Amino acid sequence: MQPALTYNPNPSAPRLRLPAGACDAHVHVFGPAARFPFAEDRSFTPGDAPKEALFALHRTLGIQRCVIVQSLCHGLDNRVVEDAIAAGGGNYLGVALLPLDVSDEELERLAGAGFRGVRFNFSKAPNPAFDVERVVAFTRRLEPLGMHLQVHFERGLIHGLASPLTSSAVPVVVDHMARVDAAQGVAHPDFIALHTLMKNPLFRVKLSGIDRITHDAGREGYRDGIAIAHRLLLDFPERCFWGTDWPHPLHDHVPDDGLLVDALERIAPDAALREQLLVHNPQRFYRFVD
């Protein structure tokens, strides 16, 4: 039996028209497994979500640029992302998963192939391979290549990670709004910790995952997640990115990507602010070439 798809192959067409050059700054690609096998030590096995499905989605949504993040299901073999970057005509860039002892030659090769950063995942389970102090030390190797550090961590871990991350030698991108519990609002300690961290100009945040940090799905749903994203964008307009998080792995429901686009009207009600979020911020940070 084939693993089930984690995404909706027929999303609704968004009502919102996106500005030219709009960027989906957080997606993954899975497989096809026959060509790009999944990692043997993976924690989940998704259905294929290949680059062709991603490109088709972006045509439907009106998105021209994208940042593809290597997924844990493919482990440290970044070929699936590298292949999608190569097919993207300069409009698709990447973020890699790598071991801390990766060679300088491989780092340089990936940077030349369109990878703009390296991601590390932190969980509550002990994981000495991703000790935060060692990751911060690793960032010194990223600096001469113009690469950044991307971090994804479970809810609540921001309190222990924030302080050491401020010593990074390169900019730090926080995934999915630090996975705060949106229902708890902006007065919750987790959001306050994220907001405080964002006052440091070293940090950026992805306003992806409104569908992960709240659970009221639908066209008028995700209110709590939208409110969190809106607040971050208002307070830090030059250091936010937006992404669909397609194909939505390890989720409790299958989001409609068209509705996620329409939610941008509430995250960024002003057209100029939407253009900054979707076009200018990613173009400047990820260095897309016109």
N, C-alpha and C positions, 0 to 999 in steps of 0.2 A: 504493500500500500504506500502511495506517495504521501509525504507529509503535506498537511493542509497549508494553503496560502495564508499568509498573515496580513494580506492587504486586499482591498476591494478593487478588482480589475476593471470595474465600471463606475468610477466615482462620478458624482454629480458635477455638471459644469458650473463653475463658480459664477455668482452674480457679479462679483467684484472684478473689475478689469485692472490688472496689475501694470505698473509702469514698465516701460521698455528697459530691459537689462535686469529685471527682477531675479533675485538669487534665492534658491532653496539651499540654505547653508547647513542642513543636516539631514542626510539620507544614508542608507546602506544599500549594497547590492549583494544578493545571495545567488551563487551559482551562475549558470546551471551546474549542478553538482557533477554531472558527467564530464564537464571540462575543468571545473574548479572545485575539487573535492573539499568537503568540510573537514575541519580539524578533528583528529581522532579524540582529543580530550575535550571536545565541545560540551557545553551544558544544555544545548537545545539543538534541534534539527528542524529548520524551517523548510517550507516549500521553496522552490526556485523563485527568485525575484531578480531576474537578470537586467542588464543595462537596457535592453530593448524595451522592457516594460517601464523602466524609469523614464526613458526618453519619451515614450508615448504619454505617460502621465504628465510630464512637464509641458508637452504640446497642448494637452487638454486644459491645464491650469494657467497657461500663459507665462511660463517661467523659462528664461533663457540661460541662466547660470546656476551652478550647483557646486556644493562641496560634499564629496562622498567620504564617509567615515568607515574605515575598516571595522568589520564586525567580529565579535568574539567567536562566532560560529565558524569563521574561516581562520581564526587564530592569528599567528604571526606571518602567514603567507599572504602578502599583500597583492598578489598577481591579479586577483579579481577586480580590485579597485584600479590598479594600474591599467588593466585592459579597458575599463570604462573611461578612464581619463583620456587614453589614446584615441578612443572613438568619439570623444566629445568635442573635438575641434577647437580646443582652447577654452571652452566654456564650462568644462567640468574639471575641478581640481580635487585633491584628496588629503586625507589625514590618515596616517599609518598607525598600526599597532606593531611595536618592536620590543625586543628584549633590551635591557639596559646595557648589555655588552655588545650590541650591534657594532659592526665595524664602521670606521669613518668612511670607507669606500662605499658601503651600502647606503649610509646616510646621504652622502653626496649624490649617489645615483638616484635615490628616491626624490631628493630635492629637485634634481634636473628633470625628473619624469612628471613633475607637477604636484608632488606632495608638499603641502605647506605647513604641516605640523605633525606631532606625534601624540597619540591619546593614551592615557592610562586610566584604568578602571579601579576604583577603590570600593571594597565591600566591608561589611562588618565582620566577616570571617577573617581570621588571621591570614595574611598574604604577604610574607616577608619579601617576595620578589618585587612587590610594588611599594616598598617602604617609602614614605613620602620624602624623607631626607635624601634618599638615594635618587629619587626622581628629580628633585630640585637640583642636585649635583649634576645630573645628566643634562639639564637644560643648558649648561655651559657649552656643550657640544652642538647644540642647536643654534646658538646665537650667530656664529659666523655664516650659517647657511640661510639665515633669514626665516627660520622655522619657529613655530610657536608650540606651547604646551597646551594640550586639551585634557581636561579632567572630567570624569564622570564618577559620581559617588552616590551611595545610597542616602536616603533621607536621614538627616541628623548628623552626618559625618562632617559637615562643614565646620563644626565647632573645633574639631581637632585638627583639621587640615588647613584652615584659613591662615593661621600664623606662619607655618613653615612655607606655604606657597608664596608668600610675599617676598621670599628670598630668591624666587626664580630669576634666572638671567634673561628670560624672554617673556613676552606677553603670555598670559594665561587665560584660556577660554573655559568657562564653566558651562557644562552641558545642562540642558533641561531645567534651568532656573534652580539648580541644586536640588531638584526633586522635593521642594518644600511641599507641605500639605496645604494646598490652596484654601481648603475649607477653614483653616485656622486664621487666615487673613494676614495682614501686614504687621500685626502686633505680636505674632508668634516669634519666639526666639530664633527659629531657623531662618525666617525671612529677615529678621533684623540682622542676623549674622551675615547673610548674603548681601543685604543692602550696605552694611558697613564695609564689607570687602570691596564692593564695587566703587566705593569712594576713592580707592587706590587706582590711579590711572593705568596700572599694570594689567588690570583685569577687564575682560569682556564676558558677556553672558549671552547664551542662546535662548531666545524666547520660543523654543521648541517644547513640545510636550505639554501644552495646555490640556490635552486629552489624557495625560498620564497623572497630572497632579490634582485633577478633579474628575468627577465621575458622572456629571450630568450631561450626557451626550445629546446631540441633535442640533438642528439649525440654530436654535436660540440657546443652546447649551454651553457647557464649559464656562459658565459665568465666573466662577471663582478663579479658574486658571487664567482667564482673560484679564481679570482685575489685577492679578499679580504681574502679568506681562505688561499691562498698560502702565502700572506704577513704575516698573523698572525702566520702561522706554521713556517716560516723562522725565525721570530723574537722571538717566544716563543715555541720552539720545544718540550720542556718537559712538557708544560702545556696546550696542546690542545688535544681534543678528536674529534672523527668523528661519525656521526650518519646519518641514512637515514631519520629519522622523520616519518617512516611508522606508521600508514596508511594515513598520509598526510591530517589531518582534516582541515577544514576551509581554503581551498586552492582555487586558481583561475584556476588550472588545475590538472590533475592526473599525477604525475611524473612517469617515468619508473625507477624503482629501480635499474635495471641493468645498466642504463646509469649513475645513481648517483655513482655507484661503479666505472665505467670506468672513471668518472671525477677525481677520485683519482690520476690517472696518471698525471694530470695537477696540482692538488693541491700539490701533493708530488711526483715530477718526479723521485726522487732518491729512490731506493728500501729500503735502510736502514732507510730513513726518514719515509717512509710508515710504516715500521715495528714498528718504535717508536710510531707513531700516533695510529696505529691500535692494537698493541699488548702491548708494554711495558708501555706506559702511562696509559691505562685503567687498566692493571693488577696491577700496583703499587698503583694507586689511589683508585680503587674500591675493591681491595684485593680479586681478584679471586684466588681460590685455584687450584694449578696444579693437 
